[in-house]
Amino acid sequence: MCGIVGLFLKNVALEPELGRLTAAMVRELRDRGPDSAGFAVYGEETSGTTKICAVVREGRLAWPQIAKRLSNATQASVTVKEIENHAVIKTEGDGDAARGWLIDNVPEAIVLSQGLSIEIFKGVGDPGIVVERLNLVGAKGSHAIAHTRMATESAVTIAGSHPFSTGEDTCLVHNGSLSNHNRLRDLLQRHGERFQTANDSEVAAAYLTWRTREGDSLKAALQQALQALDGFYTFVVGTREGFAVLRDPIACKPAVLAETDDWVAFGTEFRALATLPGVANARIWEPEPATVYVWSRA
């Protein structure tokens, strides 16, 4: 099952409404994934300061003390803001180094994202309650991606919730399953990729991170994924500049795209798109199998 929504705003006047519009889309797909939910928001880009989002696996952590330790370890200025069981850490230092330090030294938490624009939040339970509790409704920005999960092959945990992010300002949500993710995980680890869960979707995210680090554009990386990833999947991928959609060559998972002069939107079902302003005048279509669709602010 699982549900995916994505919203890319072409009209900057709508950016204050990004969170409200995305949250309404998520609520429509809560029955496709009633176990947990997560969302990535691309807001205003910082001027060189890296934002790192993390969530505690269970209970609470003393994030101010962790921020101080991170500052000492990286010799960089670090601040932290707590949002329920999440932390948004800002560092003036190297983002990759800070992410790696947190993974190695704070096993009680999961590092969700890292970048100049992206923020990721996740929660277990009814997706409508999750997005309300973590204030997706109040988010502002250019684009957002969200996922409602039905945990058919693993436990219901924050760690297993989507989106997954392993590179700067990138994330991936996935409906389906991969059959060769263990072999790919081994390959990617040899290329320096870091994993925090056993979820096959994290492997897909890391594959795209690796390919883009090797110099591929997002479109080229997704085209490579068609050859490298075996299984059934619909991917929606976020970057700092925009978002992309890819279905496997069989395309057995449901997917709908819609576009107006003001926005582009993806939904696992049309009812998620039906909440958007101007949808009656949108061009609406089912994305073709094995075809990469990309929209970018550039």
Buried (B, 14 or more C-beta within 10 A) or exposed (E): BBBBBBBBBBEEEBBEBBBBBBBBBBBBBBEBBBBBBBBBBBBEBEEEBBBBBBBBBEEEBEBEEBBEBBBEBBEBEBEBEBBEBBBBBBBBBEBEBBBBBBBEEBEEBBBBBBBBBBBBBBBBEBBBBBBBBBEBBEBBBBBBBBBBBBBEEEEBBBBBBBBBBBBBBBBBBBBBBBEBBEEBBEBBEEEEBBBBBBBBBBBBBBBBBBBBBEEBEBBBBBBBBBEBBEBBBBBBBBBBBBBBBBBBEEBEBBBBBBBBEBBBBBBBBBEBBBBBBEBEEBEBEEBEBBBBBBBEBE
